[in-house]
Amino acid sequence: MTKIRVKKLAWRQWNIEHLKKHNVTVKEVEFSIINFIAHKHGYKGRYILIGRSGNRIISTIVKREKVNTYLVITARDADKKERKIVYEKENK
């Protein structure tokens, strides 16, 4: 699996507004990505980073912009399969 190192997140006004539709804040996204637990490939060359922010498990879809810099496309609460991945990794 591809190793992903996120040092910087790129934000645009449209993606910040889009997060509101999913009831997720910028701080929650940043916190969940600092030490994301799992990742998987999305479509169009995007990645889904799954991490915790408090008690929430958040899935963030990102696209690589530059080395170690990723553009946030959207973020939402993790679905059942994504939560299962997190629980399995945490309980190893």
Jmol script that loads the backbone (N, CA, C; Angstrom):
load data "model"
ATOM      1  N   MET A   1       0.839  -1.178   0.000  1.00  0.00           N
ATOM      2  CA  MET A   1       0.000   0.000   0.000  1.00  0.00           C
ATOM      3  C   MET A   1       0.888   1.247   0.000  1.00  0.00           C
ATOM      4  N   THR A   2       0.452   2.266  -0.656  1.00  0.00           N
ATOM      5  CA  THR A   2       1.186   3.520  -0.761  1.00  0.00           C
ATOM      6  C   THR A   2       1.343   4.167   0.611  1.00  0.00           C
ATOM      7  N   LYS A   3       2.535   4.658   0.896  1.00  0.00           N
ATOM      8  CA  LYS A   3       2.757   5.376   2.149  1.00  0.00           C
ATOM      9  C   LYS A   3       2.396   6.839   1.928  1.00  0.00           C
ATOM     10  N   ILE A   4       1.586   7.353   2.814  1.00  0.00           N
ATOM     11  CA  ILE A   4       1.150   8.743   2.707  1.00  0.00           C
ATOM     12  C   ILE A   4       1.692   9.511   3.903  1.00  0.00           C
ATOM     13  N   ARG A   5       2.323  10.635   3.618  1.00  0.00           N
ATOM     14  CA  ARG A   5       2.815  11.522   4.668  1.00  0.00           C
ATOM     15  C   ARG A   5       2.198  12.893   4.426  1.00  0.00           C
ATOM     16  N   VAL A   6       1.343  13.303   5.338  1.00  0.00           N
ATOM     17  CA  VAL A   6       0.663  14.589   5.205  1.00  0.00           C
ATOM     18  C   VAL A   6       1.360  15.586   6.118  1.00  0.00           C
ATOM     19  N   LYS A   7       2.006  16.565   5.512  1.00  0.00           N
ATOM     20  CA  LYS A   7       2.639  17.626   6.293  1.00  0.00           C
ATOM     21  C   LYS A   7       1.820  18.907   6.240  1.00  0.00           C
ATOM     22  N   LYS A   8       1.031  19.048   5.167  1.00  0.00           N
ATOM     23  CA  LYS A   8       0.249  20.272   5.010  1.00  0.00           C
ATOM     24  C   LYS A   8      -1.050  19.947   4.289  1.00  0.00           C
ATOM     25  N   LEU A   9      -2.124  20.583   4.750  1.00  0.00           N
ATOM     26  CA  LEU A   9      -3.413  20.467   4.072  1.00  0.00           C
ATOM     27  C   LEU A   9      -3.689  21.754   3.321  1.00  0.00           C
ATOM     28  N   ALA A  10      -4.180  21.624   2.112  1.00  0.00           N
ATOM     29  CA  ALA A  10      -4.555  22.797   1.316  1.00  0.00           C
ATOM     30  C   ALA A  10      -6.062  22.983   1.448  1.00  0.00           C
ATOM     31  N   TRP A  11      -6.462  24.202   1.698  1.00  0.00           N
ATOM     32  CA  TRP A  11      -7.877  24.535   1.860  1.00  0.00           C
ATOM     33  C   TRP A  11      -8.292  25.568   0.827  1.00  0.00           C
ATOM     34  N   ARG A  12      -9.514  25.456   0.382  1.00  0.00           N
ATOM     35  CA  ARG A  12     -10.157  26.439  -0.490  1.00  0.00           C
ATOM     36  C   ARG A  12     -11.481  26.808   0.175  1.00  0.00           C
ATOM     37  N   GLN A  13     -12.019  27.934  -0.171  1.00  0.00           N
ATOM     38  CA  GLN A  13     -13.282  28.349   0.441  1.00  0.00           C
ATOM     39  C   GLN A  13     -14.396  27.346   0.152  1.00  0.00           C
ATOM     40  N   TRP A  14     -14.427  26.799  -1.068  1.00  0.00           N
ATOM     41  CA  TRP A  14     -15.502  25.875  -1.420  1.00  0.00           C
ATOM     42  C   TRP A  14     -15.464  24.597  -0.589  1.00  0.00           C
ATOM     43  N   ASN A  15     -14.264  24.097  -0.257  1.00  0.00           N
ATOM     44  CA  ASN A  15     -14.243  22.859   0.515  1.00  0.00           C
ATOM     45  C   ASN A  15     -14.550  23.098   1.987  1.00  0.00           C
ATOM     46  N   ILE A  16     -14.229  24.264   2.483  1.00  0.00           N
ATOM     47  CA  ILE A  16     -14.602  24.616   3.855  1.00  0.00           C
ATOM     48  C   ILE A  16     -16.120  24.697   3.960  1.00  0.00           C
ATOM     49  N   GLU A  17     -16.752  25.311   2.973  1.00  0.00           N
ATOM     50  CA  GLU A  17     -18.218  25.388   2.945  1.00  0.00           C
ATOM     51  C   GLU A  17     -18.834  23.999   2.801  1.00  0.00           C
ATOM     52  N   HIS A  18     -18.207  23.153   1.993  1.00  0.00           N
ATOM     53  CA  HIS A  18     -18.745  21.810   1.763  1.00  0.00           C
ATOM     54  C   HIS A  18     -18.733  20.971   3.040  1.00  0.00           C
ATOM     55  N   LEU A  19     -17.740  21.162   3.900  1.00  0.00           N
ATOM     56  CA  LEU A  19     -17.670  20.418   5.158  1.00  0.00           C
ATOM     57  C   LEU A  19     -18.907  20.643   6.017  1.00  0.00           C
ATOM     58  N   LYS A  20     -19.460  21.843   5.947  1.00  0.00           N
ATOM     59  CA  LYS A  20     -20.637  22.171   6.759  1.00  0.00           C
ATOM     60  C   LYS A  20     -21.819  21.269   6.434  1.00  0.00           C
ATOM     61  N   LYS A  21     -21.918  20.830   5.188  1.00  0.00           N
ATOM     62  CA  LYS A  21     -23.012  19.937   4.795  1.00  0.00           C
ATOM     63  C   LYS A  21     -22.927  18.598   5.520  1.00  0.00           C
ATOM     64  N   HIS A  22     -21.714  18.226   5.914  1.00  0.00           N
ATOM     65  CA  HIS A  22     -21.500  16.954   6.602  1.00  0.00           C
ATOM     66  C   HIS A  22     -21.314  17.146   8.111  1.00  0.00           C
ATOM     67  N   ASN A  23     -21.547  18.364   8.596  1.00  0.00           N
ATOM     68  CA  ASN A  23     -21.400  18.692  10.017  1.00  0.00           C
ATOM     69  C   ASN A  23     -20.002  18.360  10.550  1.00  0.00           C
ATOM     70  N   VAL A  24     -19.002  18.700   9.770  1.00  0.00           N
ATOM     71  CA  VAL A  24     -17.608  18.490  10.152  1.00  0.00           C
ATOM     72  C   VAL A  24     -16.908  19.844  10.101  1.00  0.00           C
ATOM     73  N   THR A  25     -16.044  20.105  11.077  1.00  0.00           N
ATOM     74  CA  THR A  25     -15.318  21.370  11.103  1.00  0.00           C
ATOM     75  C   THR A  25     -13.895  21.184  10.573  1.00  0.00           C
ATOM     76  N   VAL A  26     -13.272  22.288  10.219  1.00  0.00           N
ATOM     77  CA  VAL A  26     -11.886  22.263   9.746  1.00  0.00           C
ATOM     78  C   VAL A  26     -10.982  21.682  10.834  1.00  0.00           C
ATOM     79  N   LYS A  27     -11.196  22.081  12.075  1.00  0.00           N
ATOM     80  CA  LYS A  27     -10.367  21.582  13.176  1.00  0.00           C
ATOM     81  C   LYS A  27     -10.507  20.071  13.349  1.00  0.00           C
ATOM     82  N   GLU A  28     -11.727  19.551  13.198  1.00  0.00           N
ATOM     83  CA  GLU A  28     -11.923  18.101  13.299  1.00  0.00           C
ATOM     84  C   GLU A  28     -11.161  17.370  12.199  1.00  0.00           C
ATOM     85  N   VAL A  29     -11.199  17.916  10.996  1.00  0.00           N
ATOM     86  CA  VAL A  29     -10.472  17.301   9.880  1.00  0.00           C
ATOM     87  C   VAL A  29      -8.977  17.317  10.172  1.00  0.00           C
ATOM     88  N   GLU A  30      -8.458  18.460  10.565  1.00  0.00           N
ATOM     89  CA  GLU A  30      -7.029  18.568  10.833  1.00  0.00           C
ATOM     90  C   GLU A  30      -6.602  17.619  11.945  1.00  0.00           C
ATOM     91  N   PHE A  31      -7.402  17.548  13.004  1.00  0.00           N
ATOM     92  CA  PHE A  31      -7.079  16.672  14.127  1.00  0.00           C
ATOM     93  C   PHE A  31      -7.106  15.210  13.704  1.00  0.00           C
ATOM     94  N   SER A  32      -8.088  14.830  12.886  1.00  0.00           N
ATOM     95  CA  SER A  32      -8.200  13.427  12.464  1.00  0.00           C
ATOM     96  C   SER A  32      -7.077  13.022  11.512  1.00  0.00           C
ATOM     97  N   ILE A  33      -6.492  13.985  10.824  1.00  0.00           N
ATOM     98  CA  ILE A  33      -5.437  13.671   9.855  1.00  0.00           C
ATOM     99  C   ILE A  33      -4.041  13.712  10.480  1.00  0.00           C
ATOM    100  N   ILE A  34      -3.885  14.412  11.586  1.00  0.00           N
ATOM    101  CA  ILE A  34      -2.564  14.498  12.218  1.00  0.00           C
ATOM    102  C   ILE A  34      -1.968  13.104  12.393  1.00  0.00           C
ATOM    103  N   ASN A  35      -2.753  12.199  12.936  1.00  0.00           N
ATOM    104  CA  ASN A  35      -2.310  10.813  13.108  1.00  0.00           C
ATOM    105  C   ASN A  35      -3.384   9.886  12.567  1.00  0.00           C
ATOM    106  N   PHE A  36      -3.617   9.960  11.263  1.00  0.00           N
ATOM    107  CA  PHE A  36      -4.674   9.119  10.702  1.00  0.00           C
ATOM    108  C   PHE A  36      -4.340   7.647  10.923  1.00  0.00           C
ATOM    109  N   ILE A  37      -5.374   6.853  11.091  1.00  0.00           N
ATOM    110  CA  ILE A  37      -5.221   5.454  11.462  1.00  0.00           C
ATOM    111  C   ILE A  37      -5.106   4.558  10.236  1.00  0.00           C
ATOM    112  N   ALA A  38      -5.855   4.883   9.198  1.00  0.00           N
ATOM    113  CA  ALA A  38      -5.869   4.043   7.999  1.00  0.00           C
ATOM    114  C   ALA A  38      -6.091   4.918   6.776  1.00  0.00           C
ATOM    115  N   HIS A  39      -5.752   4.366   5.629  1.00  0.00           N
ATOM    116  CA  HIS A  39      -6.052   5.060   4.378  1.00  0.00           C
ATOM    117  C   HIS A  39      -6.343   4.028   3.302  1.00  0.00           C
ATOM    118  N   LYS A  40      -7.062   4.467   2.299  1.00  0.00           N
ATOM    119  CA  LYS A  40      -7.330   3.600   1.150  1.00  0.00           C
ATOM    120  C   LYS A  40      -7.439   4.473  -0.085  1.00  0.00           C
ATOM    121  N   HIS A  41      -7.310   3.836  -1.232  1.00  0.00           N
ATOM    122  CA  HIS A  41      -7.400   4.564  -2.495  1.00  0.00           C
ATOM    123  C   HIS A  41      -8.854   4.879  -2.802  1.00  0.00           C
ATOM    124  N   GLY A  42      -9.085   6.093  -3.251  1.00  0.00           N
ATOM    125  CA  GLY A  42     -10.392   6.481  -3.751  1.00  0.00           C
ATOM    126  C   GLY A  42     -10.334   6.470  -5.269  1.00  0.00           C
ATOM    127  N   TYR A  43     -11.250   7.162  -5.891  1.00  0.00           N
ATOM    128  CA  TYR A  43     -11.205   7.239  -7.349  1.00  0.00           C
ATOM    129  C   TYR A  43     -10.589   8.562  -7.777  1.00  0.00           C
ATOM    130  N   LYS A  44     -10.236   8.674  -9.033  1.00  0.00           N
ATOM    131  CA  LYS A  44      -9.588   9.859  -9.606  1.00  0.00           C
ATOM    132  C   LYS A  44      -8.272  10.203  -8.907  1.00  0.00           C
ATOM    133  N   GLY A  45      -7.550   9.193  -8.447  1.00  0.00           N
ATOM    134  CA  GLY A  45      -6.263   9.430  -7.807  1.00  0.00           C
ATOM    135  C   GLY A  45      -6.355  10.032  -6.416  1.00  0.00           C
ATOM    136  N   ARG A  46      -7.501   9.954  -5.810  1.00  0.00           N
ATOM    137  CA  ARG A  46      -7.691  10.505  -4.467  1.00  0.00           C
ATOM    138  C   ARG A  46      -7.456   9.433  -3.414  1.00  0.00           C
ATOM    139  N   TYR A  47      -7.290   9.888  -2.177  1.00  0.00           N
ATOM    140  CA  TYR A  47      -7.119   8.986  -1.048  1.00  0.00           C
ATOM    141  C   TYR A  47      -8.182   9.289  -0.006  1.00  0.00           C
ATOM    142  N   ILE A  48      -8.564   8.252   0.716  1.00  0.00           N
ATOM    143  CA  ILE A  48      -9.481   8.400   1.842  1.00  0.00           C
ATOM    144  C   ILE A  48      -8.655   8.150   3.095  1.00  0.00           C
ATOM    145  N   LEU A  49      -8.520   9.175   3.925  1.00  0.00           N
ATOM    146  CA  LEU A  49      -7.777   9.071   5.178  1.00  0.00           C
ATOM    147  C   LEU A  49      -8.795   8.953   6.301  1.00  0.00           C
ATOM    148  N   ILE A  50      -8.632   7.953   7.143  1.00  0.00           N
ATOM    149  CA  ILE A  50      -9.595   7.694   8.205  1.00  0.00           C
ATOM    150  C   ILE A  50      -8.894   7.899   9.541  1.00  0.00           C
ATOM    151  N   GLY A  51      -9.465   8.770  10.370  1.00  0.00           N
ATOM    152  CA  GLY A  51      -8.857   9.055  11.661  1.00  0.00           C
ATOM    153  C   GLY A  51      -9.879   9.492  12.683  1.00  0.00           C
ATOM    154  N   ARG A  52      -9.416   9.639  13.897  1.00  0.00           N
ATOM    155  CA  ARG A  52     -10.296  10.042  14.998  1.00  0.00           C
ATOM    156  C   ARG A  52     -10.152  11.526  15.307  1.00  0.00           C
ATOM    157  N   SER A  53     -11.280  12.102  15.674  1.00  0.00           N
ATOM    158  CA  SER A  53     -11.312  13.451  16.232  1.00  0.00           C
ATOM    159  C   SER A  53     -12.240  13.363  17.431  1.00  0.00           C
ATOM    160  N   GLY A  54     -11.668  13.258  18.606  1.00  0.00           N
ATOM    161  CA  GLY A  54     -12.483  13.006  19.791  1.00  0.00           C
ATOM    162  C   GLY A  54     -13.094  11.619  19.675  1.00  0.00           C
ATOM    163  N   ASN A  55     -14.411  11.541  19.840  1.00  0.00           N
ATOM    164  CA  ASN A  55     -15.106  10.255  19.725  1.00  0.00           C
ATOM    165  C   ASN A  55     -15.539   9.944  18.304  1.00  0.00           C
ATOM    166  N   ARG A  56     -15.395  10.895  17.406  1.00  0.00           N
ATOM    167  CA  ARG A  56     -15.823  10.690  16.018  1.00  0.00           C
ATOM    168  C   ARG A  56     -14.724  10.043  15.198  1.00  0.00           C
ATOM    169  N   ILE A  57     -15.144   9.195  14.275  1.00  0.00           N
ATOM    170  CA  ILE A  57     -14.220   8.653  13.283  1.00  0.00           C
ATOM    171  C   ILE A  57     -14.584   9.333  11.974  1.00  0.00           C
ATOM    172  N   ILE A  58     -13.624  10.048  11.409  1.00  0.00           N
ATOM    173  CA  ILE A  58     -13.882  10.880  10.238  1.00  0.00           C
ATOM    174  C   ILE A  58     -13.099  10.359   9.038  1.00  0.00           C
ATOM    175  N   SER A  59     -13.775  10.299   7.907  1.00  0.00           N
ATOM    176  CA  SER A  59     -13.146   9.948   6.632  1.00  0.00           C
ATOM    177  C   SER A  59     -12.961  11.232   5.843  1.00  0.00           C
ATOM    178  N   THR A  60     -11.735  11.492   5.455  1.00  0.00           N
ATOM    179  CA  THR A  60     -11.418  12.698   4.702  1.00  0.00           C
ATOM    180  C   THR A  60     -10.889  12.300   3.337  1.00  0.00           C
ATOM    181  N   ILE A  61     -11.476  12.854   2.296  1.00  0.00           N
ATOM    182  CA  ILE A  61     -11.033  12.579   0.934  1.00  0.00           C
ATOM    183  C   ILE A  61     -10.082  13.698   0.532  1.00  0.00           C
ATOM    184  N   VAL A  62      -8.882  13.307   0.117  1.00  0.00           N
ATOM    185  CA  VAL A  62      -7.852  14.279  -0.249  1.00  0.00           C
ATOM    186  C   VAL A  62      -7.269  13.929  -1.612  1.00  0.00           C
ATOM    187  N   LYS A  63      -6.683  14.948  -2.230  1.00  0.00           N
ATOM    188  CA  LYS A  63      -5.990  14.782  -3.508  1.00  0.00           C
ATOM    189  C   LYS A  63      -4.606  15.401  -3.352  1.00  0.00           C
ATOM    190  N   ARG A  64      -3.593  14.706  -3.812  1.00  0.00           N
ATOM    191  CA  ARG A  64      -2.226  15.204  -3.674  1.00  0.00           C
ATOM    192  C   ARG A  64      -2.021  16.419  -4.573  1.00  0.00           C
ATOM    193  N   GLU A  65      -1.522  17.502  -3.977  1.00  0.00           N
ATOM    194  CA  GLU A  65      -1.199  18.712  -4.733  1.00  0.00           C
ATOM    195  C   GLU A  65       0.290  18.791  -5.007  1.00  0.00           C
ATOM    196  N   LYS A  66       1.074  18.627  -3.970  1.00  0.00           N
ATOM    197  CA  LYS A  66       2.533  18.664  -4.049  1.00  0.00           C
ATOM    198  C   LYS A  66       3.050  17.573  -3.120  1.00  0.00           C
ATOM    199  N   VAL A  67       4.358  17.443  -3.043  1.00  0.00           N
ATOM    200  CA  VAL A  67       4.935  16.479  -2.117  1.00  0.00           C
ATOM    201  C   VAL A  67       4.486  16.825  -0.698  1.00  0.00           C
ATOM    202  N   ASN A  68       3.875  15.869  -0.029  1.00  0.00           N
ATOM    203  CA  ASN A  68       3.410  15.998   1.358  1.00  0.00           C
ATOM    204  C   ASN A  68       2.309  17.034   1.565  1.00  0.00           C
ATOM    205  N   THR A  69       1.732  17.582   0.499  1.00  0.00           N
ATOM    206  CA  THR A  69       0.639  18.551   0.593  1.00  0.00           C
ATOM    207  C   THR A  69      -0.583  17.985  -0.112  1.00  0.00           C
ATOM    208  N   TYR A  70      -1.695  17.983   0.604  1.00  0.00           N
ATOM    209  CA  TYR A  70      -2.922  17.396   0.073  1.00  0.00           C
ATOM    210  C   TYR A  70      -4.071  18.389   0.152  1.00  0.00           C
ATOM    211  N   LEU A  71      -4.850  18.452  -0.927  1.00  0.00           N
ATOM    212  CA  LEU A  71      -6.043  19.285  -0.988  1.00  0.00           C
ATOM    213  C   LEU A  71      -7.197  18.496  -0.396  1.00  0.00           C
ATOM    214  N   VAL A  72      -7.879  19.078   0.566  1.00  0.00           N
ATOM    215  CA  VAL A  72      -9.051  18.434   1.149  1.00  0.00           C
ATOM    216  C   VAL A  72     -10.212  18.604   0.181  1.00  0.00           C
ATOM    217  N   ILE A  73     -10.805  17.495  -0.224  1.00  0.00           N
ATOM    218  CA  ILE A  73     -11.970  17.533  -1.099  1.00  0.00           C
ATOM    219  C   ILE A  73     -13.228  17.595  -0.249  1.00  0.00           C
ATOM    220  N   THR A  74     -13.347  16.672   0.704  1.00  0.00           N
ATOM    221  CA  THR A  74     -14.481  16.656   1.619  1.00  0.00           C
ATOM    222  C   THR A  74     -14.143  15.785   2.813  1.00  0.00           C
ATOM    223  N   ALA A  75     -14.998  15.811   3.810  1.00  0.00           N
ATOM    224  CA  ALA A  75     -14.862  14.953   4.986  1.00  0.00           C
ATOM    225  C   ALA A  75     -16.259  14.660   5.516  1.00  0.00           C
ATOM    226  N   ARG A  76     -16.388  13.488   6.123  1.00  0.00           N
ATOM    227  CA  ARG A  76     -17.687  13.050   6.640  1.00  0.00           C
ATOM    228  C   ARG A  76     -17.434  12.016   7.725  1.00  0.00           C
ATOM    229  N   ASP A  77     -18.499  11.647   8.442  1.00  0.00           N
ATOM    230  CA  ASP A  77     -18.379  10.556   9.392  1.00  0.00           C
ATOM    231  C   ASP A  77     -18.080   9.272   8.622  1.00  0.00           C
ATOM    232  N   ALA A  78     -17.225   8.442   9.186  1.00  0.00           N
ATOM    233  CA  ALA A  78     -16.849   7.190   8.532  1.00  0.00           C
ATOM    234  C   ALA A  78     -18.058   6.267   8.431  1.00  0.00           C
ATOM    235  N   ASP A  79     -18.106   5.513   7.336  1.00  0.00           N
ATOM    236  CA  ASP A  79     -19.187   4.534   7.196  1.00  0.00           C
ATOM    237  C   ASP A  79     -18.818   3.262   7.978  1.00  0.00           C
ATOM    238  N   LYS A  80     -19.717   2.295   7.962  1.00  0.00           N
ATOM    239  CA  LYS A  80     -19.547   1.081   8.765  1.00  0.00           C
ATOM    240  C   LYS A  80     -18.258   0.326   8.423  1.00  0.00           C
ATOM    241  N   LYS A  81     -17.958   0.179   7.140  1.00  0.00           N
ATOM    242  CA  LYS A  81     -16.744  -0.535   6.726  1.00  0.00           C
ATOM    243  C   LYS A  81     -15.487   0.209   7.171  1.00  0.00           C
ATOM    244  N   GLU A  82     -15.511   1.527   7.073  1.00  0.00           N
ATOM    245  CA  GLU A  82     -14.350   2.332   7.471  1.00  0.00           C
ATOM    246  C   GLU A  82     -14.149   2.270   8.985  1.00  0.00           C
ATOM    247  N   ARG A  83     -15.241   2.309   9.743  1.00  0.00           N
ATOM    248  CA  ARG A  83     -15.130   2.187  11.206  1.00  0.00           C
ATOM    249  C   ARG A  83     -14.538   0.829  11.584  1.00  0.00           C
ATOM    250  N   LYS A  84     -14.953  -0.210  10.875  1.00  0.00           N
ATOM    251  CA  LYS A  84     -14.436  -1.556  11.146  1.00  0.00           C
ATOM    252  C   LYS A  84     -12.923  -1.608  10.937  1.00  0.00           C
ATOM    253  N   ILE A  85     -12.433  -0.964   9.884  1.00  0.00           N
ATOM    254  CA  ILE A  85     -10.990  -0.907   9.624  1.00  0.00           C
ATOM    255  C   ILE A  85     -10.268  -0.267  10.808  1.00  0.00           C
ATOM    256  N   VAL A  86     -10.822   0.830  11.309  1.00  0.00           N
ATOM    257  CA  VAL A  86     -10.212   1.539  12.438  1.00  0.00           C
ATOM    258  C   VAL A  86     -10.208   0.657  13.680  1.00  0.00           C
ATOM    259  N   TYR A  87     -11.348   0.046  14.004  1.00  0.00           N
ATOM    260  CA  TYR A  87     -11.429  -0.801  15.193  1.00  0.00           C
ATOM    261  C   TYR A  87     -10.429  -1.949  15.121  1.00  0.00           C
ATOM    262  N   GLU A  88     -10.293  -2.559  13.942  1.00  0.00           N
ATOM    263  CA  GLU A  88      -9.348  -3.667  13.784  1.00  0.00           C
ATOM    264  C   GLU A  88      -7.907  -3.204  13.974  1.00  0.00           C
ATOM    265  N   LYS A  89      -7.557  -2.045  13.427  1.00  0.00           N
ATOM    266  CA  LYS A  89      -6.182  -1.536  13.566  1.00  0.00           C
ATOM    267  C   LYS A  89      -5.892  -1.124  15.004  1.00  0.00           C
ATOM    268  N   GLU A  90      -6.885  -0.558  15.683  1.00  0.00           N
ATOM    269  CA  GLU A  90      -6.675  -0.120  17.064  1.00  0.00           C
ATOM    270  C   GLU A  90      -6.546  -1.301  18.026  1.00  0.00           C
ATOM    271  N   ASN A  91      -7.160  -2.415  17.696  1.00  0.00           N
ATOM    272  CA  ASN A  91      -7.156  -3.564  18.603  1.00  0.00           C
ATOM    273  C   ASN A  91      -6.099  -4.606  18.265  1.00  0.00           C
ATOM    274  N   LYS A  92      -5.146  -4.262  17.422  1.00  0.00           N
ATOM    275  CA  LYS A  92      -4.059  -5.202  17.093  1.00  0.00           C
ATOM    276  C   LYS A  92      -3.046  -5.235  18.199  1.00  0.00           C
TER     277      LYS A  92
END
end "model"
wireframe off; spacefill off
backbone 0.3
color backbone group
